[in-house]
């Protein structure tokens, strides 16, 4: 199990938060209850099973719905 903090470009509205949250939760291997999108800091915090998903998979899901990823940090959980 891994934990990631993904820094995004600025989130501008609450619907942005919902889109990013739904995209993140759609990735197989993501612990859906762990997904937290922080509006004020434009960060996503998420736990995922690294045998089923990678941080790159999560980043791709986020960019697919129109948001730019600045950087990601991953650590063991």
QUIMO-V532890 format. One record per residue. SS is DSSP state (H for helix, E for strand, C for the rest). D_FIRST is the distance of its C-alpha to the first C-alpha in Angstrom with 2 decimals. Layout:
SS&D_FIRST  SS&D_FIRST
This chain:
C&0.00  E&3.80  E&6.99  E&10.15  E&13.77  E&16.13  E&19.82  E&22.26  C&26.01  C&27.78  C&27.18  C&30.72  C&30.67  H&28.86  H&28.84  H&26.86  H&24.12  H&24.24  H&24.17  H&21.11  H&19.29  H&20.38  H&19.49  H&15.89  H&15.59  C&17.25  C&14.51  C&13.22  C&9.48  E&9.67  C&9.51  H&13.25  H&13.99  H&11.87  C&13.94  E&16.58  E&19.24  E&21.44  C&24.92  C&26.68  C&24.33  C&23.26  E&19.53  E&16.56  E&13.57  E&10.59  E&6.97  E&5.76  C&4.65  C&5.76  C&8.11  C&9.79  C&9.94  C&10.47  H&11.66  H&15.03  H&14.81  H&14.27  H&17.06  H&19.26  H&19.07  H&20.13  H&22.88  H&24.12  C&25.13  C&26.96  C&25.03  C&24.69  E&21.58  E&22.78  E&19.74  E&15.99  E&13.99  E&10.37  E&8.93  E&6.36  C&5.57
